[in-house]
Amino acid sequence: MEENLVNITIDNQKIAVPKGTTILEAAKKAGIDIPTLCYLKEINEVGDCRMCIVEIEGRKGFATSCIQTVEEGMVVHTQTASVLEARHVILDLIISNHSKDCLTCTRSGNCELQALAEKFNILDIEFAGEMTEHKIDDKSPAIVRDFNKCILCRRCVATCKNVQGIGAIDCVERGFESCISTTYNNSLNDVDCTFCGQCIESCPTGALHEKESINDVWTKLKDPDTFVVVQTAPAVRVAIGEEFGMPIGTNAKGKMITALKRMGFDKIFDTNTAADLTIMEEANEFIERIQTKGVLPMITSCSPGWVRFAEKNYEELLDHLSSCKSPHQMFGAVIKSYFANKYGIDRNKICTVSVMPCIAKKYECRRDEMEVDGVRDVDYVITTRELARMIKQANIDFVGLEDSDFDSPMGEASGAGAIFGTTGGVMEAAIRTAVDTLENKSMDKIEYKEVRGEKGIKEATINVAGKDVKIAVASGLANAKKIMEQIKENKSPYHFVEIMACPGGCVMGGGQPIKSSKVRSTVDVRKLRSESLYSIDEKSVFRKSHENPVIKNLYDEFLEKPGSHVAHKYLHTTYSAKLKYDID
């Protein structure tokens, strides 16, 4: 081990680091901060922005610390006068071609460029001059692309191409005309974009952001003739607190509910309840396919980014997808039918709002298929970030709020519903119910840790009623592609597959609180948020979806049984091939 260590000196500190370590990583180990903009650990390590330059004794010029590896005896200086001056000039040049509307930017206060400008005391632009001008792309129902705020860091490009395997965007043109664009500069709406939003999460500025629905929701809340129902996804409660300075992964469910009550929502329900409903339908569908030799493997369909990816790239395999709607769409349909009838509310006067960690849900709720008898299941989707902005607009002291509970009857959920928010959670919840159903008894085993963890593809074999069921969990679209190619080539060994578009699942969705590259490189955000969801599961009275009394009552009073004609009308959907590039 010792012979693989390299001895270097950084700012007069002698340290030993493994061979192949970059100067940037070595500096972090020594507690020395080097500023970065384009750097994204293991995703975008290209040295484009040059903010991380350092001086190395015995060498001319500057070295880019994010790509320069250490060498034995190397002496590095990160804070010399020439280094600081060069960084200042680089930053000045970047800002000179950047929009200055910080006060009205959605990323104000959480912008890495803004933070560096403050750190380097940028009070005036020395190189002010001609700026490139670009039309804002807001055609998509989910993502707004404003290249006027782009700094050409290419983090979004690397994430889309290297993490998700899509490549919907790339750098085009040269020199001053260089920009991040799409095929023929078309809207993200019309190219092979899945609306997963991972590009937004990786963007250091406001060049990419979700299309807001905040004003629409406020308008509905102020309308006395509209009954506004809100539901919140499992991943939201373990992330919303971060927008108010609470530790990453804090379960702020109680404060979130209180805030929603103060904002004026008529009913506050739990999407976890709908997740239990989804499992009832999905587990039943899986069992039916197993028993009738239906199309296998069956693939979960809760992630709209994944569904859009499949419809654009694997039209011949769409019958592998479960016909179940995602939980929040199921819930919207139930609210405007069962709930409306039971409590005597005109369904046409109900507005359903979903608070989601996912921006692809904005696209999903507008799909033609997401309505019953001409009534939309869900009217508006807002992200975790948008909810935080609404709470701040309402001048609510979130951290100081008391805890409240969800409203009845749609506020009780099982622990299985809670873990929907992390990769492997949907599979584990479905297996809990499928196993009990096929074994015709309540099994002692509840946790299936084989499908937990950060691996992009997780595999397991579960023995159910004497039959080995092979399952897989894919997290991130690049991994989904591997699974789909196996199926396409008739080489898939699986019976049941869970796919989530976002790496890590919903806890790392495109609508979650954005973390800087520094935080992302030092803290395992996914793990902290996921652990919080598993903690909710462990403490739940009911840990299997079919044990939830609210769900039992819903079937008794309305849906009859899983897979019934009524259930299919309200809870299931269809898929169709979509053009990969919708270009005139």
N, C-alpha and C positions, 0 to 999 in steps of 0.2 A: 504493500500500500504506500509506504514512504517514498519509493522511487517513482511513483506516479504524481507526487506533489511537486509544485513549482514554487520557488521562493521569490517573492517580489516585494517591492516597497511602494506604497501608495501614500502620498502626502506624509511622508516620514514614518509611516506605520509599516512594520515588517509583518507580512502574513504569508502563509503557505496555502495554496489552493490546488485543486486537482488540475492536471494537464488538460488543456482544451477549454478552460474557463475563460470567459471574456473579461476584459478589464472592468466593464460595467458590473458584472456579477461579483467579481472579486472586491470591488469597492463596496458593494452592498454588504458583503460578509464582514468588511472592516468598519461598517457603520458610516460610510461616506456616501453622501447623496450626489449623484450626477444627474442633471436634468435631461429629460428625453421628451420627444413628441411622437416620432414615428414608431418607436419601439413598442412591441407587444410580445411578451415572452413566448417563445416557441411558435409564434404565429407570424410575426413581422419583424425580423431581425435583419434589416437591410442597410441601415445607416444613411437613409435618405435625407433626414432633416438636419443632421450634423449638429444638433444641440448638445450631443453627448461628447463632443471633442475634448481631448486631453493632450498634454504634452508628455513625451517620453524622452528621457535624457539620452543624448547621443543620436537623436533623429531629427531631421528637419521637418518643419510643418507640424500639423496636428494629426492625431490618430483618432479614429471613430471608435469609441470605447465599446459600443454595443456589438461590434463585429470583430474587433481586434482581440485575438487571444493572447494570454499571458506567455511570457518566456522567462526562463531562469535568469535571475538577477535584474530583471526589468525594474526601472525606477520611474514611477508615474507621478505627474503633478496634475491635479484636477482644478486648482483654484489660482493659477498664476494670473498676473495682470493681463497678459496677452490672451489667455484662454477666456477670461471673463469678458474682455473687450470683443473678441471674436463671437462669442455667444450672443452678446448684446446686438451686434451687427446682424447676425443671422436672424435673430428674433425680430428685429426691426424690419428686415426685408420680408419676412413672412407676414407680419402684420400690415405692411404697406399695401398688400393685395388682398386684404381681408375686410369684410363688412365691419362697420364700426357701430352697429345697432345693438350693442350689448344689453342695453336696458330692456329691450323688447325681445331678446333672444331666449328661447326656451331653455338653453343651457347656461344662462347667466348664473354665476355662483357655483357651477359645476362644469367649468370649461377649462381644459388643461392649458389652452393658449392664454386664456385670461389669467390663470394662476401664475403662469410664467411671466406675463407682462407685469404683474404686480410684484413678483419676486425680483425681477430685474429693473424695477422702477422705470418702466417705459412710460414717459410722460408726454413725449412728442414723437412724431414719425419723421425721422431724418430723410428717409427715401420716398416720401410721398410723391406720387406722380400718377401716371395712367394706371387704371385698374381694368382687369378683364370683367366683362359683364355677361351673366348667364341667366337664361330664363329658368324660373323655379318650376320644377316638375312636381305637381301635386295632383296628377290624374289618378294615381293609385288610391284606393280606399284606406290604405294602411300607412304608407311611407311618403314623406315629403323630402325631396332632394333639392337642396339649395347650394349649388356649387360656389356661390359667391362667398360662402363661409368655409370652403374647403381649403386645406393647407397642403394638399398633395402628399399626405403622410403615407397613403396607400394601405392603412390598416383595414379599411373596409374591403378593399380588393383582396387582400390576403385572407381575411376571414371568410369571405364569400367563396373564394377559390380553393384555399387550402384546408379550411375547417369544414365547410359545408359542401365542397365539391361542385358548386354551381357555376361560378364564374359569370354572373349576370352583369358585373361591372368590371371595368379595367381602365388603365390609364391610356389615353389617346392623344394624338397630336404631339408636337415637340416644342421645346423652349417656352416662351411666354404664353403660347396657346395651349400648353399641356393642361389636361383636365381629366377628371374621372367621369366616364360616361358609359353608355350602354351600346348595344348593336345599333348602328345608324343613328345614335343619339335619341333613340325612342324613349318613351316613358318607361319607368320600372313596371308599370301596369301591363305593358305590351311585350315584355321580354321574359326570359326564363327566370324571373324572380319569384320566390315562394312567399315573400312577405314575412319571413321568419324574424326579421329585425335584428339579427346578430350584427349586421353592419352598423346599426345605430349604437349598439352596446360597445362597439370597438371604436367608434368615431370620437376623437378628442374635442371636437367643437360641435356647433349646431348645424353642420352641413347635411346631416341626416337626422330626421326626427319623425315621430309618429304624427299622423293626421289627427288633430285634436277634435274631440266631441264635447269639450267642457261647456261651451256656451249653449249648445243644444240641450244638454242635461239641465243646466241652470234654468233655461226657459221652461222646460217641463216641470221642474220643481216649483216654479212660481205660478204655474197655471192651476187655479183651484179646481178646475174640471178634470184634471188628469191625476190618476192614481199611479204614483211612481213606485215601482218595486225594484229593489237593487239586490243583486246576489254577488258574493265575493268568492273567488277561487281560493283553493288551499294555499297556493304559493304566495298570494298577496299578503296574508297575515304574518308571514315570517320574513317579509321584506319591507313593508310599508314603514315600519319604525325607523329604518335606515335613513329615510328622507327627513327625519326629525332628530338625527344625531344619536339614535339608539344603536346598541351593538348589532353587528351583522347577525342575522338569524333570530333576532328577538321575536317571540310570538306576541304580537300586539293586537290580537283578535279583539279583546274586550274594548280597548281604546278605539279601535277602528269602528266597531259597531256604534259606540257612543257618538263618535264624530259624525257618522252617517245619520244618526237620529237627529242630531243638532242641525244638520244641513237640510233636513226636511223630508227625507224619504218616508213614504207611508208604511212600507214594510221592508225589513232587512232580513234576507234569507241567506242560507249557506249553500254554496255550490257543491260542497262536500255531500250534501243530501242527494243532489242530482248525480254525483259520482257513484253513490250507492245504487241509484236507479240504473245508471249506465252498466254497472257490473251485473245487475240482474238480467238485463237484456243481452249483454255481451257474453256472459258465461253460458246463458241458455243457447245462444246462437252457436257458440263453440261446441257445446255438447251435441247439439242437433247435427252439426257438420260431421262430428266424429261418428255418430250413430248411423247417419244416413250416407256416409261416404261422400260428403259434400266437398267443396273446393278447399283444399288445405295447401299450405298453412293459412290459417285465418290471421289477418293482420289488423291490429287495433286502428281506429279511425278518429281518435280524440284530438289529434294535432292537425289543425287546418293547414299549416305550412307543409306538413308531410303529405296531406291529401292533395294539395295543389301540385306538389312535386310529382306525385304518382300520376295524376291526371295529365300532366304535361309530358312525362317521360316514359310511362309504362301503361299505356291504355289497354294493352292486351292482358294485363294482370289485375285490372280493377276489381274483378270478381273475387279476388283474395281479400279485399278489404271488408271489414265488418260493416254491415249496413246501419249500425247504430250511429245516431248523431252524437256529437260531443256533449258532455254534461250540461254546459250552460245553455245549449240550444234545446236540449230535452226539457230543462227547467223552464225556459221561456214558454215552450209549448204547453207544459202542464199548468203554469201560472195563468195563461190565457184561456184555459179550458176548465180543468178540474177546480182550481182555486177560484176562478171567476164565478163559476156556477155555484160552488159551495157557499160563497159569501155574498152572492147577489150583486156582483160588480160587472158592469158592462165591459166586456173584453176589449171593445174598441176604445175605451177610455183608460185602459191600462197601458202604461209605458214601462217596458222592462229594460233595465240597465245592468250590464254585466261588468264587474270590475275584474280585469284579467291581467295576468303577467305577460300576455301574448298580444302582439299587434296584428298577427294574422287572423285573430278572432274578429277584428274589424271587417276584414274581407269576408270571413265566414258568415257573419250575420246578414250580409247582403246577398249571399248566394240565392239564386232563384228557388232552390230546393228547400230553403229554410223558412217555410211558412206552412200553415195548415188552414185550409178553407179561405185562402186569401189574407190571412192575418199573420204578420211576421212574428216569429218566435221571440226574437230579441231586437229591440229598437236601436239601442246604442251600446257600444263597447268602449269603456275607458280603461286605460292602463293603470298599473300601480302608480306610476309617475303622475298621471293626470289626476288621480284621486288625491295624491299628496298636494298637488297644486290647488285643487278645489278646497281642501281643508285649510290651506294657508290663506286663500282668498276669503274664506269665511272667518278668518281671524280667530281660529280655534287653537288653543294651547294643547296640542296633541299629547305631549308627554305628561301633562298634568291632569289628563282626563281620568275619570273613574271607569271601571270596566262594566260592560253591559253584555247581555246575551242576545243571540239571534231570536227573531220572532218565531212564533208557532204559526202553522204546523210544519213549516219547511226549514226549521232551524236545527233539527237533530240529525246527526250523522255518525257513522261508524269510523273507527280508526282507519279502515280500508279506504274510505273516501278521502281522508286527509293525505295519505301517501301518494295519491294521484299526482301530486305536484312535483314528484321527483322521478328520475329515470328508474324504471323497474317497478314503480308503484302500481301502475295499472295492471301489469302482469301479476304481481303478487296479490292484489285485491281480487282479480278474476280467479286465480288459482284457489284462493281460500274458499270461494263460493262454489266453484266447479268441483273441487274435491269433495266437499261436504255433500253436494247434490248427487254425484256419481256413487259415493260410498253409502249414501242414504243414512248418514249420521253425522253428528258434529265431531270432527276430528280434533285431537289435542294440538296438533301442529298448526300454528298460526303464522309464524314468521318463515318466509322463504328467502333467506339471506343470500342464496345463490344468485338472485337477480338484482342485488343491491350493489352499490359501488360506482366508481368512476369510469370503469372500462367502457370503451365505445361500443363493443359488442359483448354481451354476456350470454352464456349458454347454460342450460341445465336440463336434466331429465327427471321428471316427477312421476312416481309410480301412483297411478290412480285406478282404483278398483281392479288391480292386477294388470293394468296396461301401462307401459312406459310412454309417457307423453314428453316429447322433446320440445323445449321452448327456447326462445331467444329474445333478447332485448337489445335494440339498437338505438343509440343516442347520437343525434347529429345526422344530417342528410348524407354526408360522405359515407357513413357507416350504413345508412339505409340503402344506399346504392349497392353496396356489397351484398346485402341480403337479397335485394331485388334481382341482381344479376344471377345469383344462385338459383332463384326460383325460375327465372327466365330460361336458364340452361337445364332445368329439371334436375338440379343437383342439391336442392334444399332438403335437409333431413328433418325439418321442423314441422310441428303441428300447429303451433301458436306463436305469433311474433308480436312484440310491442315495438312500435317505432315512434319516437319523438323527434321533431325537427330540430329542436334546440339542444346542443350538447349539455348534458346534465339534466334535461327535462325542463319543466315549467319554472322551477326555481331560478333558472338562468334564462328565462324568456326575454324576448326583445322589448318587453314593456316594463321590465323590472328596474329598480334603481341602478343608475350607471356608476360603475366604479372606475377610477382612473387606472392607467396602466401600472402605476406604482402599487396600488392596492391589489390589483389582479395578479401581480407577480410575486406578492409576499403573503397573501391570505387566500385560503381555499374557500371562496365564497360559496360555491356549490355545496361543499361539505357542511358548512355551518347552517345554511338554510335547510338542507335535507335532514340533518340531525334534529332540527326543531320539529319538522313534520313527523319524523319517526317517534319523537317524544310524545307528540299529540296522540299518535296511534297507541303507544304503550299505555297511556293514561286513560284511554277511552273505555267507557262501560261496554260498548259493543265494538268488536273488532272485525266483524264480518258483515258485509253489506246486507245479506239476507236476514240478519238478526235485527236490523233497524226497524223498530215498530212503526215509524212513519212510513217507510217503504211498504211494509206489510199492509198497512191500512190503505195506502194509495192503490194497491192492486185490488184489495177487497172492494173498495168503493168506486173504482174507476177503470183501471187498466186490465182487470180480470186476472191475467197471468202473464208471465214473461213470454214474449213472442206472439201474443194474441193479436187479433185483427185491430183492436183499439190501440194496443201498444205500437203496432207497426205504423198506424196512421200518425201518431203524435211523436214517436221516439226514433223512428228509422228514416233513412234517406237513400238517395241514389247518387251515383257518380258518373261522370262522362268525360271523354277525352277533351283536353283543352289544347289549343294551339300553343306550341312552344314559343313562337314569335308571332305576335299579331301585328304585322307590319303592312301598311298600305303600299 
